[in-house]
């Protein structure tokens, strides 16, 4: 049975961990770089919508899903995510995740953070949670900007799903939020990879580059039919399968498979980051 002293110590550590997380989020979202990346992501749907709006019906080409934008502005957010997932979202997540530990080491602040009662494990968890919050912010930046510019430039009405059923605007917005959740989950495994790379070096750019390169390599390997046996294990394999959320009824199978895969990457690379960080000599 726990003694009152043990309970008090647990409560103090919990408060310290929560305070550390709030401090980390405050630092992350006060950086100009963070807001520059979020604004850049938000500009993607704006540029897509403006380009489609200004183009005439005779010269409108490109992927078929871009033609859906002119029929319903709510498609702007979905189209933007399709374009952002392969490169732009992994790029920004790689920058944030790769900077988690290596950034502190390069600035000479990591040693002072470890002196605090939070400890190495709690610091590692806080760094990952901050990167996960950025994943949410990055995805919402694309979805919200796409929805707003779509509503402003194109007609909005009932959405025809891939299954042929039509749903109202309110239900369509809920589907967009479900898609945003799917994409956010897709980026959580990449955040764990970036966290691990960040524990290997004191140079943030190196960790960022390694994370982004792994993301690109995963997508390239996923396109090779000779490696079909490897595809279900690749980080990016389910990234674009959120189309199942645009059916009636919703097919949750790909969501569950994607979540399970990302959880696997989180466990593996989280364990690697733990093993590296808890035994690392911190000199700066």
N, C-alpha and C positions, 0 to 999 in steps of 0.2 A: 504494500500500500504506500502511495506517494505521501511524503511528508509535506507540510505547508511550505517549508523552505524550497523543496523541489518544485512545487507548483509555482511559487513566486519566481524562481529562476527561469522556468519555462515561459511564464508570461512576459518576463523582461526580454528574453531572447526573441519571442514572437514580435514584441513591439519594436525591438531593434531591427529585426528583419523587415518589418513593414515600413519602418522609417527609412531604411536603406533603399527599399524599392521605390518609395516616393521620391527620394533624393535622386536616384538613378533616372527615373522617368523625367524629373524636372531638368536634369542636365541634358538628357537626350533631346527633349523637345524645346530646349532653349537654344540649341545649336542652329546656326544658319544653314548648315549643310543638311540637316534633317528636313527643315522646311523647304529648302531648295529642291530636294528630291521629291517631297510630297507635291509641291507645286508642279514640278515637271511631269509627274504621273497624272495629275489632274488635267494638264494641258493636252495629254494624248487624246482623250475623248472630245475635247473642244476642237482640236485640229481635225479630227475625223469628221465630226458633225459639220463643221464649217466647210470642209472640202466637198462633202457630199451635197450639202445645201447649195453651194455655188455651182456645182457641176450640172450640166443639162442632162436631160434624159438620154440624149443621143450619144454623149461621150462618157456616160457613167459605166465604168468597168470594174475590174477587180473581183474579189471574192463575192459569192452570191449573198452572204449574210449582210454585206454593205447595202444591198438593195432593199433589205427589210427595214433599214433605218428610215427611209422616206415614207414608209407605210405606217410606222409607229415609232415615236421618239424613244420609247423605253428600250428599244434594241440597241441604242447607242452604248449603254453601259456594258451589255453583254459582248458586243463587237469589240469594245475597247479592251475588255479583259482577255479576249482571244488574242489580241495583238500584244498585250503587255506581259502575259504569262511566260512566253518563251525567253524573253530577254530583260525587259525593263523592271519587272517586279523582282526576279532573281538578282539583278544588278544592285538594286537599292537594298534588298535584304542582305546581300553579301557584304555590302559596305558597312551596314550597321552591325551585323553579327561578327564580322571579321575584326571590328574595332573594339569589341567588348573587353577583352583582357589585354590584348596587345596595345590598344590605345592608352590604357592606364600605365602600362610598362614604359611606353615611349615617352610619356609625359612625366615619368618619375613619381607617380602618385599611387602605384599599386602597393608598394611597401606600406604606405600609411593607411591604406584601406585594410590591409591585413592585420595591422596593429589593433584595429577596432575589435570589440567583442564579437562582431558578426561571424568571423572565421571564414576559412576558405570555401567550405562547402556552401554556406549560406550566400556568400558573395557570388559564387558560380551560378547558383539558382536565380539570384536576383538579376544577374546579367542576362541570363537566358529569358527570363520573364519580360524584361525590358525589350529585348529583341522581338519577342512574341507580340507584345503590344504594338510595336512598330509594324509588324505584319498586318495586324488588324487595321491600323491607320492607313497603310499603303493601299490595301484593297478597297477600303471605304472611300479613299480619295478618288479612285478610278470610278467606282460605282456611283457615288454621289455627283461627281462632276458630269459623268455621262448622262445620268438621269435628268439633271437640271438643264444641261444644254440641249438634250433631246426634247424635253418639254417645251423649251423656248423656241426651237427652230422647226419642229415637226409636229404633225398631228399626233394626239395621244388618245388611245381608246382600248377596247378589249384586245388582248394578245392571243394570237393563234399559236398554240403549242406545237411541238414536233409531232405529237400524237394526233393532231387535227382538232383538238378541243379548244374552245375559246374561254378565257377567264377574264374577269374584270381588272380594272386598274389596280385596285387595292390588293387583290390576290397576286397580281403581277409584281408589285413592289415587294411582297413577301417572298416571292420566288427569287428576286434579285438579292435580297438579304441572305437567302439560303445559298445562292451561288457565291456570294461574298464569303460566307462561312466556309464553303468548300475550298475556295482559293486560299483562304487564310490557313486552313489545315494543311493544304499542300505545301505551304512555305515553312511550316514548323520544323520539318525534318531538315530543310536547308539551313535553318537557323542553328540547329544543333551541330551540323557540319561546320558552319562558320565559327561557332563557339570553340569547337575542338581545335581548328586550325589557329584560332587566336591564342590558344594556350601554348602553341609550339614556337612562337616567335615574339620578339619585341618590336617588330616592324609591322604596323597595321596593314600597310599596302600589300604585303606578302600574303597575309591571311585573307584579305579581301579578294585578291586575285585568285588564290587557290580555291576559294569557295565558288566564285563565279565560273572558273574554268571547269570545276567538277559538275556544275549545273549544266553547262553547255555540252560537256562530254556525255553526260547522261542522256540528253536529248538526241545527240547524234547517234549514240549506240542504240537508242530506242527505235531508230529508223532503219536499222540494218536487219533484214529478214533472216540472215544467217545466225543472228544472236537471239532468235525468238525465245529460246529457253531462259535467257537472262532478263528479258523485258519486264516480267512481273516483279523483279527485284530492284529495278532501277528507280531512283528517286523521283524522276519526272514522269513515270509511266502513266499515272492516272491524272496528271495535271489538267488535261483538256476534256476529261470525261464528265464535266458538270452538265453536259447537255441532257443527261438523264433526269436532271431536276426540272427540265422543261417538257415533261410528259405528264399525262393524266391517266392514272394516278402516278405520283412521283416514284421513280425507281431509285431506292436508296442503296442498292447493292454497291455501286461504284463509290459512293460516299464512304461506306463502311470499309471497303477494300483500301481506299486511299488513306483513310484515318489509321487503319491497321499498319499499312506500310510506313507512314510517317512516324507512327509510334515506335516502330522497330528501329528506324534511323535515330530517333530521339534516345532510345535506350542504349543503342550501340555507341553512338558518338558522344552521348552524355556520359557514359561510363568511361570512354577513352579520355574525355576532357577531365573527368574527375581524377582518373589515374595519373594523368600528366600534371594537373594543376596542384594536387595535394602533395606531390613529391618534387615539385619544381623549386629550385633555389631562386628566390626573388631578391635581386640585388638593386632594383631601381623602383 
